[in-house]
Amino acid sequence: MSERALRTTPTPRTVSGETLARCGALERCGLWLSEHTAYWCPDAFSFALLAILVTYLVGLGLGESPGRLIFAGGESFWLMAPFTMQMAMIVIGGYALATSPPVHRLICILARIPRTGRAAVAFVALFSMVTALLSWGFSLIFSGLLVRELARRLEDMDYRAAGAAGYLGLGSVWALGLSSSAALMMATPSSIPRPLLALSGLIPLTQSLFTLPSFILVVSLVGVSIAVAYWSAPSPGRARTAKQMGVVFESLEVSIPPRTTPGEWLMYSPIVTVGVAGFFGLYIVQVFRRLGFLGGLDLNMCNLVFIVLALLFHWQPKRFLLTVARAVPKTGPVLIQFPFYAVVFGMIAGTRISEWATHGLILLSSHNTYSLLVAGYTIVLGIFVPSGGSKWIIEAPSLLTAAVQHKIHLGWVVQIYNAAEAIPNLLNPFWMLPLLATLRIKARDLVGYSMLQMIAHIPVVLLLAWLFARYLPFVAPIK
């Protein structure tokens, strides 16, 4: 069955001054930001188009030739085509898995735990971040469906705040977990580009992800995020529910039409489902045995696991196919927007914009200021290139060159990048797309509460990045 969203045009200042005066400080900030961003924030697609124009003007301002900027951007339009398909499969596979009977029952059980709207928002925030440490793709879809189920059960839960909480995994700790593009790349010799390998050598995960400073950073971000999510969530009477926003959810259960011909037997039989799932299960085991868990856990493997489990949990191929048919329309925004962001990436990586940033970072930084400059540079660049792995390729030469020069712990450099890289996700609606497709709302509905989280995260990341960069001992590159 389909979902539909009947929406009305938002207007600014819908929350009265008297109402705001009765709220706590964080709740007041959340309401004010949410109402105003709902009115002023552009949609995700217009944000992508604006990013192209802003990057082009920045390049011109730095002295780059117009022709080179245009050529580098236009040539990169299809650069992310494989990655676009991977993202579309995250939506399809994640939706098919999360709506399968066993996983959906788990979501329903989890949704019975919170008793109030505020507790539900904090619960979603915790779940989103914990799952993102394992897989950011699964976190987006599962958290979105958890929000939907909570919206059915709790009439005092603000749907905007809960949706933003479901996005916190991507806006806080995902890159500090097992799906960290930068950390996994630098720990795998075959994945490190040769220039980077010659510069920094191998950086094992025991020097990046699995360190005490990294653990402290994760715990700090999780704690701050949950506190902000709880205290900024509107209290009963001021919450805006899914029903008030015009979002109507229908049952996720798939109705299978009866079999009419003998040729349809296989589509209704679990025999082929179990056989194919077993085939791919053995393949997955072989990959992990050969490469290790961390070495084999990439985006393609996550997608394959999602799809195989979804196929198995739906039991009948017909049920699985009908579920996939529901998920495919949700991929539309993903498919059309990624090529435009690839243009931004091409203009930065294919011109001297990246070189100027490198020289500026080396000239302006010192041992004491390096971490602050790196974090700030990563946050700003992340607004225009919202891809952790691709952006690391752009930034790594300048970051690692300056780090070696200033004797900064190289594993901590990776973690500074990882923590700062997630922050602009709270502003840029790029990675919200799979979640928005699940929740059936617009990016502008969530950005107010995610901006409030961003304001809280920046000082935490800057302080801890600076503190540990000063005192962690420099380790010579492992060639």
C-alpha positions in Angstrom: 0.0 0.0 0.0 1.2 3.5 -0.7 1.9 6.4 1.6 0.8 9.9 0.9 1.7 13.2 2.5 -0.8 16.1 2.3 1.2 19.2 3.1 0.4 22.8 3.6 2.6 25.8 2.9 4.6 26.7 6.1 4.5 30.2 7.4 7.1 31.9 9.7 6.5 32.8 13.3 3.7 30.3 13.9 4.8 30.0 17.5 3.6 32.9 19.6 5.8 34.8 21.9 3.7 33.8 24.9 4.2 30.1 24.0 7.9 30.5 23.6 8.2 32.3 26.9 6.7 29.2 28.7 9.3 26.9 27.1 12.7 26.0 28.4 15.8 27.5 26.6 16.5 24.5 24.3 12.9 23.9 23.6 12.4 27.6 22.7 15.5 27.5 20.4 14.2 24.3 18.8 10.8 25.7 18.1 12.1 29.0 16.8 14.6 27.4 14.5 12.2 24.7 13.3 9.5 27.3 12.4 11.8 29.6 10.6 13.8 27.0 8.7 10.6 25.4 7.5 9.8 28.7 5.9 13.3 29.8 4.6 15.3 26.6 4.1 15.4 25.5 0.4 14.6 22.0 -0.6 17.4 19.5 -1.0 17.5 19.7 -4.8 17.7 23.5 -4.9 20.5 23.2 -2.3 22.4 21.0 -4.7 22.0 23.5 -7.5 23.0 26.4 -5.2 26.2 24.5 -4.2 27.3 24.4 -7.8 26.9 28.1 -8.3 28.6 28.9 -5.0 31.6 26.7 -5.7 31.9 28.2 -9.1 32.0 31.7 -7.7 34.5 30.7 -5.0 36.7 29.3 -7.7 36.5 32.5 -9.7 37.3 34.5 -6.6 40.4 32.4 -6.1 41.6 33.2 -9.6 40.7 29.9 -11.3 39.7 30.2 -15.0 36.0 30.0 -15.8 36.6 27.4 -18.6 38.5 25.1 -16.3 35.9 25.2 -13.6 33.1 24.5 -16.1 34.9 21.7 -17.8 36.0 20.0 -14.5 32.5 20.2 -13.1 30.7 19.1 -16.3 33.1 16.2 -16.8 32.3 14.9 -13.3 28.5 14.8 -13.7 28.5 11.0 -14.1 31.5 10.5 -11.7 29.3 9.3 -8.9 27.1 7.0 -11.0 28.3 3.8 -9.2 28.0 5.5 -5.8 24.5 6.7 -6.8 23.4 3.2 -7.5 24.9 2.1 -4.1 22.8 4.8 -2.3 19.7 3.8 -4.2 20.3 0.2 -3.1 20.7 1.4 0.5 17.2 2.8 0.3 15.7 -0.3 -1.4 17.6 -2.9 0.6 17.2 -1.1 3.9 13.5 -0.6 3.4 12.9 -4.2 2.3 14.8 -5.5 5.4 13.3 -3.1 7.9 9.7 -3.8 6.7 10.2 -7.6 6.7 8.1 -9.3 9.3 10.9 -10.2 11.8 12.5 -6.8 11.7 9.2 -4.9 11.8 8.2 -6.9 14.9 11.5 -5.7 16.5 10.7 -2.1 15.6 7.3 -2.5 17.1 8.8 -3.9 20.3 11.3 -1.0 20.5 8.6 1.5 19.9 6.8 0.4 23.0 9.7 1.4 25.3 9.3 5.2 25.4 6.3 6.5 27.3 6.4 10.2 26.4 7.1 12.2 23.3 10.3 13.7 24.6 11.6 10.3 25.8 10.8 8.9 22.3 12.9 11.6 20.6 15.8 10.9 22.9 15.4 7.1 22.3 15.5 7.6 18.6 18.6 9.7 18.9 20.4 7.0 20.9 19.3 4.3 18.6 20.3 6.3 15.5 23.8 6.9 16.8 24.5 3.4 18.1 23.4 1.8 14.8 25.3 4.4 12.8 28.5 3.2 14.5 27.9 -0.2 12.8 26.3 1.0 9.5 25.1 4.4 8.6 22.9 3.1 5.8 21.0 0.8 8.1 20.8 3.5 10.7 19.0 5.9 8.3 16.3 3.4 7.2 15.8 1.6 10.5 15.6 4.9 12.5 13.1 6.3 10.0 10.8 3.3 10.4 11.2 3.5 14.2 10.1 7.2 14.1 7.1 6.2 12.0 6.1 3.5 14.5 6.5 5.8 17.4 4.4 8.4 15.7 1.6 5.9 15.5 1.8 5.2 19.2 2.5 8.5 20.9 0.3 11.5 20.2 2.6 13.9 22.0 5.8 13.2 20.0 6.9 16.0 17.7 7.5 14.5 14.3 10.1 17.0 13.3 12.2 16.6 16.3 12.0 12.8 16.1 12.9 12.8 12.4 15.9 15.0 13.2 16.9 12.6 16.0 16.8 9.8 13.5 19.4 11.6 11.4 21.8 12.1 14.3 23.8 9.0 13.4 24.9 10.7 10.1 25.4 14.0 11.8 27.5 12.9 14.7 29.3 9.6 15.0 29.0 7.5 11.8 32.5 8.3 10.6 33.9 7.3 14.1 32.5 3.8 13.7 33.0 0.7 11.5 31.8 2.3 8.3 34.3 5.2 8.5 35.6 5.7 4.9 38.7 7.5 5.9 39.8 5.2 8.7 39.2 2.0 6.7 41.0 3.4 3.7 44.1 4.4 5.6 44.2 1.0 7.4 44.0 -1.0 4.1 47.2 -0.9 2.0 45.4 -1.7 -1.2 42.9 1.0 -0.7 45.3 3.9 0.0 46.2 5.9 -3.1 50.0 5.7 -3.7 50.7 9.4 -3.0 49.0 9.1 0.4 50.7 5.9 1.2 54.1 7.5 0.5 53.2 10.4 2.7 51.6 8.9 5.8 52.1 5.2 5.5 49.7 2.7 6.9 47.5 4.0 9.8 46.0 0.9 11.5 42.6 1.1 13.2 44.3 0.7 16.6 45.7 4.2 16.0 42.4 5.8 14.8 39.1 4.2 15.6 40.1 2.0 18.5 41.8 4.5 20.8 40.8 6.0 24.2 40.5 9.5 22.8 38.2 8.3 20.0 36.0 6.5 22.6 35.8 9.7 24.7 34.9 11.7 21.6 32.1 9.2 20.7 30.7 9.1 24.2 30.8 12.9 24.5 28.9 13.4 21.2 26.3 10.8 22.0 25.7 12.3 25.5 25.4 15.9 24.2 23.2 14.8 21.3 20.8 12.9 23.5 20.6 15.8 26.0 19.9 18.3 23.2 17.4 16.0 21.6 15.5 15.5 24.8 15.4 19.1 26.1 14.7 20.7 22.7 11.8 18.4 21.9 8.5 20.3 22.2 6.5 19.3 25.3 2.9 18.1 25.0 0.6 20.8 23.6 3.4 22.3 21.6 4.5 19.2 19.6 3.6 19.0 16.0 2.6 15.4 15.2 2.7 13.5 11.9 -1.0 13.8 11.7 -0.9 17.6 12.1 1.7 17.8 9.3 -0.6 15.9 7.0 1.5 12.7 6.9 -0.7 9.6 6.8 0.9 6.2 7.2 -0.8 3.1 6.0 0.1 -0.5 6.9 3.5 -1.8 5.7 2.0 -5.3 5.4 2.1 -6.6 1.8 -1.0 -8.2 0.4 0.0 -11.1 -1.9 -2.5 -11.9 -4.7 -3.3 -15.6 -4.9 -1.4 -17.8 -7.4 -3.3 -18.3 -10.6 -1.0 -20.4 -12.8 1.4 -23.3 -12.2 4.2 -21.2 -13.6 3.9 -18.8 -10.6 4.7 -21.6 -8.1 8.4 -20.6 -7.7 7.4 -17.0 -6.8 5.3 -18.3 -3.9 7.8 -21.0 -2.7 10.5 -20.4 -0.1 12.7 -23.1 -1.7 14.5 -20.7 -4.1 14.7 -18.0 -1.4 16.5 -20.3 1.1 18.8 -21.7 -1.6 19.9 -18.2 -2.9 20.2 -16.8 0.6 22.4 -19.8 1.5 24.5 -19.2 -1.6 25.2 -15.6 -0.8 25.6 -16.4 2.9 28.5 -18.7 2.1 30.0 -16.0 -0.1 29.8 -13.4 2.7 31.4 -15.8 5.1 34.3 -16.4 2.6 34.8 -12.7 2.2 35.0 -12.1 6.0 37.3 -15.0 6.5 39.7 -13.8 3.7 39.6 -10.1 4.5 38.5 -10.0 8.1 35.4 -8.3 9.4 36.6 -4.8 9.1 38.3 -5.4 5.7 35.2 -6.9 4.2 32.6 -4.5 5.6 32.3 -1.9 2.9 29.2 -0.3 1.3 28.7 -3.0 -1.2 28.9 -5.7 1.4 26.4 -3.9 3.6 24.0 -3.6 0.7 24.4 -7.3 -0.1 23.7 -8.3 3.5 20.6 -6.1 3.6 19.2 -7.6 0.4 20.0 -11.2 1.3 18.4 -10.9 4.7 15.4 -9.1 3.3 14.9 -11.8 0.7 15.2 -14.5 3.4 12.9 -12.7 6.0 10.2 -12.0 3.4 10.3 -15.8 2.7 8.4 -15.7 -0.6 10.0 -14.1 -3.7 6.6 -12.6 -4.5 6.4 -10.8 -1.2 10.0 -9.5 -1.5 9.4 -8.2 -5.0 6.2 -6.4 -4.0 8.1 -4.7 -1.1 10.9 -3.7 -3.5 8.3 -2.1 -5.8 7.2 0.1 -2.9 10.8 1.1 -2.1 11.8 2.1 -5.7 9.9 5.4 -5.8 11.7 6.5 -2.7 15.0 6.5 -4.6 14.0 9.3 -7.0 15.5 12.2 -5.1 18.7 10.2 -4.6 19.1 9.3 -8.3 18.7 12.8 -9.5 20.7 14.8 -6.9 23.9 12.8 -6.6 25.1 13.8 -10.1 24.8 17.5 -9.3 26.9 17.1 -6.2 29.4 15.2 -8.3 29.8 18.5 -10.3 30.7 20.3 -7.1 33.3 17.6 -6.2 34.7 17.9 -9.7 35.2 21.6 -9.5 37.1 21.3 -6.2 39.2 18.3 -7.0 39.8 19.0 -10.6 41.0 22.6 -10.2 43.5 24.5 -8.1 40.9 25.1 -5.3 42.2 22.1 -3.5 45.8 23.2 -4.0 45.1 26.6 -2.5 43.5 25.0 0.5 46.5 22.8 1.0 49.0 25.7 0.9 46.8 27.9 3.2 46.5 25.2 5.8 50.2 24.6 5.9 51.0 28.3 6.1 48.5 29.2 8.7 48.7 26.2 11.1 51.0 25.4 13.9 51.1 22.5 16.4 48.6 24.3 18.6 46.2 25.6 15.9 46.4 22.7 13.5 43.5 20.7 14.9 41.2 23.8 15.0 42.0 24.7 11.4 41.6 21.2 10.1 38.2 20.8 11.8 37.0 24.2 10.5 38.2 23.5 7.0 36.6 20.1 7.0 33.2 21.5 8.2 33.2 24.2 5.5 34.2 21.9 2.7 31.7 19.3 3.8 28.8 21.7 3.0 29.9 21.5 -0.7 31.3 18.0 -0.9 29.0 15.9 1.3 30.9 12.6 0.9 33.2 11.3 3.6 35.3 9.1 1.3 35.6 11.4 -1.6 36.3 14.5 0.5 39.1 12.6 2.3 40.8 12.1 -1.0 40.7 15.9 -1.5 41.8 16.8 2.0 44.2 14.1 3.0 47.3 15.3 1.1 47.1 18.7 2.8 46.1 17.4 6.2 48.7 14.7 6.4 51.5 16.9 5.0 50.8 19.6 7.6 50.4 16.9 10.3 53.9 15.4 9.6 55.4 18.8 9.5 53.8 19.8 12.9 54.3 16.3 14.5 50.6 15.6 15.0 49.5 12.1 15.7 48.4 10.8 12.3 45.7 8.5 13.6 44.2 11.4 15.5 44.2 13.5 12.3 41.9 10.9 10.8 39.6 11.1 13.8 39.6 14.9 13.7 38.5 14.7 10.1 35.9 12.0 10.9 34.3 14.0 13.7 34.3 17.3 11.8 33.1 15.6 8.6 29.8 14.6 10.1 28.9 18.1 11.4 27.9 19.7 8.0 25.6 16.7 7.4 23.3 18.4 9.9 23.0 21.4 7.6 23.3 19.9 4.2 20.2 17.9 3.3 22.1 15.6 1.0 22.3 12.5 3.3 18.8 13.1 4.6 17.3 11.8 1.4 16.9 8.2 2.4 15.4 9.2 5.7 13.1 11.8 4.1 11.9 9.2 1.7 10.9 7.0 4.6 9.3 9.7 6.7 7.5 11.4 3.7 8.5 14.9 4.8 10.8 17.7 3.5 14.3 18.5 4.6 13.2 21.9 5.8 11.0 20.2 8.4 14.1 18.7 10.1 16.8 21.2 9.5 15.8 23.5 12.4 16.4 20.7 15.0 19.5 19.4 13.2 21.0 23.0 13.2 20.5 23.1 17.0 22.5 19.9 17.2 25.2 21.3 15.0 25.6 24.4 17.2 26.1 22.0 20.2 28.5 19.7 18.4 30.9 22.2 17.0 32.5 23.3 20.4 32.6 19.7 21.6 34.5 18.5 18.5 36.8 21.6 18.4 37.7 21.3 22.1 38.5 17.5 22.1 40.2 17.7 18.7 42.5 20.4 20.1 43.1 18.8 23.4 44.2 15.4 22.2 46.1 16.8 19.3 48.3 18.6 21.8 49.1 15.7 24.0 49.0 12.5 21.8 52.6 11.6 20.9 53.6 11.7 17.2 54.0 8.2 15.7 56.3 7.9 12.7 54.6 6.7 9.5 54.5 3.0 8.9 55.8 2.5 5.4 
